[in-house]
Every structure is written in C-alpha cells, then in structure tokens.
Amino acid sequence: MQTQFKPGVAYRLKTLVAACLIATSASALAAELSDGTVISKANLDQIKNDTFMGHTIGSLLTEKVEWQIRNTGLKMKLGKSKEPEFDPKYVESTKKYSDQVKFDPKTREVTGWVAGLPFPDISESDPDAGEKVMWNFYYGSPYPRDIKKDVYFVTVNSSGYEATQHYIFDRLINKGRLGEGKTVLGDPDVLTKTMLVAVEPQDIKGTGTFTVRYDVSASKLEDQFAYIKSARRIRRLTGNAWMDPVGGLDFLNDDIYAYNARPSQYKQNKLIGKRWILAAVDYKVTRNAAKAGTLEEWPIIDSSGPAPYWYQKMNYAPREVWVVEGTPPPEHPYSKKIMYVDTKIPAVYMAETYDKKGDFWRYIEYGYDQLTGQTTGIKYMTPAGGEFIDFKAKHETQFIAPGVVDYGAKWGQYTPEALEALQ
C-alpha cells in the first residue's frame, strides 16, 4: 500500500519563506515611474508591474487599451495633473437640491433635479448604480451654461492623412444653469439647444444641424433640423437622428461627448464595477495656424504610428472611474457601449462600442481641460480633444476643439433659422 505524502511543518515553512522571498524580490524590482515616462509596446512588459502615483501600470490599463498599445501603436505619456475642481456654485447647488432628486426604477426616469449633481453619493451595491452614474453625466454637466467651440475633425485612412473639416459646435445649457438668479433660461421643457455647422472646406460649408433636446421623458424625442445645401432649405429630421452617423466621420450623434442620449433611451445602463484607469484631465490644445489645412497644423497628433491608428500626445494620470455597460435600443447600430466615467466629476474619458455580433467596433477617447467662463468666471470641465477610431472600417477621426465657455448666449439666438445665418 502506497503512503500518501503529507508535507511536514518544516516543508511548509520553507515553501512559505520561498514565496515571501519571490514576492519581496518582485516588489524590489518594481519602481515608481517618473513624470514623462512613455508607455509603449517596446517597454510595456518591463514596466507593467511598476507604479505611477501608487498604481501599477498593469492595473491602470483596460483590456482594449493594452491591446491598442500592443497592436496599433498607442503610446501613453504619464504626467501628474491637478485634481479637477467643481466650481463652488456647483458644489452649493448639489448640496441644495440633490436630496430631492428621485430615480424611478420602473420608468428609469429622474425627477426633482434642478442643478448640480443629481446623485452625489452612489453606492456600488445599489442595483440602480449604473443608471444613476449616467444620469449624473446627463444632468450634472460640468459646463453649466453655454459652450461654443471650433471643432477641427482630422480624418485618417490606411494611407495616412486624409482631410481636415472645421465645424462650429455651439450648445446652450438651458437647465441647471449657475451664476445667475435662476437655473432655467427659457422653456423648462428644454434641456439643451445645439448647433453643429461646417465652416470649411467650401464644399461642405453651411451643412449642419440644429437640435433641441427636451427634458420630459424618453418618449419625447429630440427635434432636429438640417440645412440641405443643395436645396438651400431647412428640413426636419426624424426623431431617431440621435443615433445616426455624423456625415463622413467615425462617430454617431450618440457618440458626441461619448454618450449623447437620455439614459432612459437606452434599454439599460448596468454598472460593471469601479476601477482606476489612465485618463487625460489636463489637455492643452496646440496648433500651428501657419500650416492650416495640413496635418502639421496639429502638433498634438502623433503620426509616427501605423495609419490609420494615430493618437494624440496627451498626458495621462490615474483616475478612478465607474465602468458602465449601456445597452442601446434594437434599432441602434451598436449592441453595447462601455463607458468609463469619473467617480468624482461627470466626465466620460473613454468608451468602447460593439457591433451587433458583439465584436469590438470603435474606440472613443476624450481629453478634458478646465476652463473659466467669460461672463461669470465659473469653472468648467470640458472635452478639448480626442479620437474616434473605427477598427472595422480602418478609419479614424481625430478632433481638436479650442473654444470659449459661458460667453453670454441668448435664448432667442438658437432657432432653426440660425442655420441659414451661418451659410
């Protein structure tokens, strides 16, 4: 009869000591990386166990980001950044109004919101946590008045630089306004009014849309109007235009700001969890106006990698995020969208979109900058640049968005007829 071997105390002790020595050795080899370190395919395996601001590099990289570093030339420069700040008026509004905000699990709608963050304290164990995270993003805009930006879309195909298109993005925030005696500027049923109009090149100049987003329920769809250049007429679009592609570019209307829908328009917004990632929260626009209309106009774009997979030279710092999986309605082009939403400020840094087969389709990235309002001095956190990469089409749209916030927009200047004035 064979005797079963049972490790003795001495053997177990030796094993434990060996394991501790291995762990200590691995820890000793790990290092805290310095500002300016660039993560790339060449060094990823060597620095994956090293840390930056106390977090290991491996723990900061999502699966799809690591895949891009290894396969599409993504490089990420580490840089310590200041903690993003809410304006004191935003903090004050959140304290004043958030207690009265209610989420109805049956309708998936929110009532009682006036201004500030609707749900400042979300528990990971809350079954409705994912919904509340996205309502925070939808209502709790960190740019609480108006915003007007020159948006430059740089498209890239497999051969390299393709073209630059210049648009005006002009959005009026009607509700939740700060810095004046009232939180609503005009019709209380309206949440925002937005104009997106092409400025150049000449063949698309004047093409654009005017969108009114209502704050009633998911059944009240947006009013969207388009200027048809060939007919020189304004036409009203269908209510489902929110999920349509933006002509010739690699994103949908629903991808503007990474998630551009009323949360209840999605079938579900499910919390996957909470984690840390590398995000760009101190984005600065760099431009060489003398090279307008060429790739060299935008030094921030790194074109050293394989086209069409170019990325912008942002500085990345660790940020804690909620990971939310959004399930769009059946008629939507995507089967799901994964958002990475800051746990402290309503900002989506990254999103992954998947096709109807469940395959990875597009990668969306936004770099944020903190600006100061021109008329009230209110602090804004707003996207200033980023990428939309379509891995199925092997095509990319870079965007850079310098502009102004809180410039004194008036309710009456936002009408469908305003599209004609921009021709």
N, C-alpha and C positions, 0 to 999 in steps of 0.2 A: 504493500500500500504506500502510495506516494504521500509525503508530508507536504502540506501547503506552506510556502514560505511566508512568514509574517515578520515584517521589518521590526526590529527592536527599537528601543528608545534612542540608543546611540546612533543608529542608522537614520532615524527620522530627524534627529538633531543635526546630523551632518548635512542632510538634504535641505533643511531649513536654512542653515548657515550659508550653504552654496547659493540658494535662491536669493538670500539677502545680499550676498556679495555681487551677484549678477545685477540685481536691481540697483545697488549702490553704484556699480560701475557704469550702468546705463545712465543713471542720474548725473554722474560726474561728467559724462561725455556731453550731456545736453547743455546748451548755453542760452542766455538771454540775448536775442538778436538786437542789433542797434538800428536806430533810425536810418533809413535809406537802403536797408537790405532789400534786394530784389529776389522774389521767389520766381523760379523758372523751372523748366524741365531739367535743366542741367544740374541744379542743386537741390531739387525737391526732396529726393530720398536722403540726402545728407543732413538737411535741416528740419525734417518733418517732426522730430522729437524735441527740437529746440523751441524756445518760447519767445513771445513778444508781448510785452505788458502783462506777463504772467500766464498767458495761454499758449499751449503748444500749437505749433503751426498745423499739425495734422488735425487737431480738433476744430480749427477755425475754417477749414476748407470743406465746403459741401461736396457731395459726390460729383455733381456736374461741373463745379469749378475746378476740382482736381483733374477731372477728365479733360477739361479745356487746357489746363497747364501742360498736361502730358501730350495732348494730341493736336491742339490748334494754335499753339504759340502764345497763350496768355502769360503775361508777366505781371506780378503784383509787387509794387514798391511799398514797403512798410513805412509808416510815418505817424508819430504820435500827434494827436489832434485835441483841441479843446472840447470839453463836454458841451454838446449842443444845449442851448438855453431857450426855454419858453419866455416870452415877454411876461412881465409881472401882471399885465392886464389879462393875459390868457390864464395864468395861474389863479388869479382872482375870480374870473368867470367860471372856471372849473369848480372851485370851492363853492361858489354861489349857486350854481344850477345843477350840478351833477347828481345831487341827492334826489331830484325829482324825475330823473330820466328812468324810463322803464323799457325793458325788452320783452316782447310777447313771443314766446316760443311757437305759438300756433301760427301767427301771421308772419313771424320773423321780422316784424316792424318795430321801430323805436318811437316812443312818444315822450314829450316833456323836454326835449333838448332845446336850449336857447343859444348857448355859446360855450366855448371852451371844449374840453374833452368830455364826451358823454360818460365813459366808464373808466375812471382813473385807476381803479383797483380791480384788476381781473385776476381771478384765481385759475391756475392751470387745471384744477379739478372741476371747474364749472362746466357742465355739459354744453353750455352756450358760449364758451370762451371764444371759439373761432369766429362766431358771428359778431360778438362784441368788439373783437380786435378790428374787424373790417368796418364796423360802424364808427369806431374811433377814427379810422383813416378817412372814412367818407364824410363825417360831420366835423371832426376835430382838425380841420385844415390848419397846418402851421403857417399859412399865409392868409390871414383872416380879413382881407379887404379886397384888393384888386391886384392883378398882376399882368404886365404886358412885356412880352419877350420877343426879340428877334431870334427865331429858331432856324439854325442852319442844318439842313439834312445832307450829309455826305454819304453817297451810296458807293458800295464797293462790290465788284463781282470777281470771278475767279482770275481775271486778267489784271485786277488792281483797281485803281481809282476810276470811277465812272462819271459822277457829276455832283454838283452842289446845287441844292434848292434852298431858297430863302423864303421863309414864311413869317407871318406875324401871328403870334398866339396871344390873345387878349381875353382874359377871363375876369368877370365881375363876380365877386362873392357877395350874394345878396343877404344871406342869413348868417348869424354868428359873428357879425362884424364887431370889431373892437376899436376903441379910441374915439368914439363919438357918443352922443347921448342915447342912441338907440342901436339895437342889434340887427334890425332889419331896415334895408334901404328902401325897397319898393314892395311889390306884391308878395305877401307872405307865403304864397303857394309856390314861389320860385326860389330854388336854391342857388343856381348859378346861371349866368349867360356867358357864352363863349364864342369868340370868332377865331377861326383858323383860316388865314388867307395867304396865298402865294404872292410873293413880291417879284421874284426873279427865279429863273430866266424868263425872257419875254414870252416864250410860247405857253407858259402856264400862269403868267401874271394875271391876278384877279380871280383865279379859280379858288374857291373856298367855301366854307360852311359857317352858318350861324346856328348855334344850338341853345335851346332853353331847356334846362333841367328842372323839373318840378319836384317839389317836396311834399308829395301827397301819399303815394303808395307805389308799389311796383306796377300796378295796373295802369298808372298814368305815365305813359311813355313820353320820351323827350319830343319836343318839336325841333326838327332840324330842316334848315333851308340851305340850298346850294345855289351859287351863281353859275349858270351854264354859259360859258364864254362864247361858244359858237352861236347860241340863240340870243345872247345878251339879255337873258331873263333870269329871274329868281324862281326856283322850283322848290316845292316842299317835298321832302324825302319821307320814306316810310318810318314808322316808329321803331323799327329794329335796326336803324342805321348805327346804333351804338356798338354793334358787333361787326360792322362792315370794315373791310380793309381801307386804309388811307392810301389813295392812288399812287402806285408805283413805289411805295415804301414798304418796309418789312414789319409792319405792325397794324393792328386793328385800332379803331376808335377806342375800344375797350382796353387797349394797352397803354394809352396815354396816362402818365403817372403810374404805370404798371397795372393799375386796376381802376378802371374808369366806369364803374357801374354802381347802381344802387345795390347794396348787398343782398336785398331780397329778390333781385332779378336773377341771381344765381340760385340754383337748386339747393345748395348747401355750402357753408364755409366752415370747414372742420379743422379744429386745432390738432396739429400733428405733435407739437411739443414746443419746447423752448431750448435755445442753444446760442452759442456765440459764433459769429462769422467775421470775416474781414469786409469792411464797408468803407465807402468814401464819404466822409462827412465834412470835408474841408476842401471842396472842389473850387478851383480857380480857373476861370476862362483865360486862355492865352490865344492871341490872334495876331497874324501878320497881314494887315489890311492891304499892304502893297502887293500881296500875292493873291488878291481876291479872285475867286473862281477857279483856284487850283488847290491841290492837296496841301501845298506849302502854306496856305492861308491859316491852317490849324496845326501849329507845332505840337499840340497836345495829343494828336493822333499818332500812334506808333505804327508805322507801315513796314517795320522790319520783318514782321512775321509773314506766314503764308496767306496770300489773299484767297478768299475774301475775309479771313478771320483776323482783322486788325482790332486793336483795343486802344483805349485812351490811357495816357500816362497819369493815372490818379495816384494819390497817396491813400493807403489803406490802414485802418485801425480797427481793433476789436470792438464789436458792438453786440450786445445781447438782443436777440430777435425772437419773435413768435414765428413759428412755421405753420402756415395755414394753407390747406388744400381747398381750393374753390372748385365746385362742380357747376359749370355753366348749363343753361337750358339746352335741350337737344339740338336746336337749330343753330347753335353757336359753332364756329369752326373748331374750337378746342374741346377735348374731352375733359381736361382738367388744367388748372393753373396753380402752381405752387408759389406762394408769396413769402418773402422774408421781411417781416415788419418789426421795426424797432420797438422794444418794450417800453421805452420812455417817451418817445415822440412819434406821432403818426406819420412815419416815413417808410415806404417800401423801397428797399435797396436793390433787391433782385427778384426776378420771377422766372419760372420755367414753365413753358407751355407744352402740351402734349396733344397729338392728333387723335383722331377717332380710334385708331388702332392701339393707342396708349404709348406710342413712340415719342421720344423727345423731339420737339419741333423747333421752338425758338427760345433763345436766352435773352432776357431783358435786364439791363443794369442801369441804375441811376446814381449819379454823384450829386451830393447835396452841398449847398452853400448857405451861410447865414447872411441875410441882407437886412437893411434897415429901411423902413417905409419913409417915403419922401414927405408926406404931409403930416404924419402923426408920430414918426420915429419908432413905430412898433417893429419889433424884431420878427423876421420871417425866416423859416427854414424852407428852402425851395430847391427842386432839382435844377441843375445847371448844365448837365451834360450826361452822356452815356451811350449805350449801344443797344440795337435790336439786331440779333443775329439769327438768320433763318438757316438752320442746318440742313433742311430738306432741299431748299432751292439753291443752297450755296451762294447766298447773297446777304449783304449786310447794310444796315442804315445806321450810321453814326449821327449823333446830334449834339450840337453845342448851342446853348441858349442864354446869351447875355441879355440883360433887360432891367426893367425897373419894377418896383412894387409900391403899392399904396400911392399912386400918382394923382389921385383925385378924380377918379372916373365918376361919371354921372349916369343915373338910371336911364335917362332918355336917349343916350347915345348908342345903346345896344338894341338895335332893331334889325330885321332882315334887310331893310333898305340901306343899312350901313355897309353892306357888302358892295353895293354899287359905288359908294363913295371911295372905296379902296381900289377901284379899277384904274 
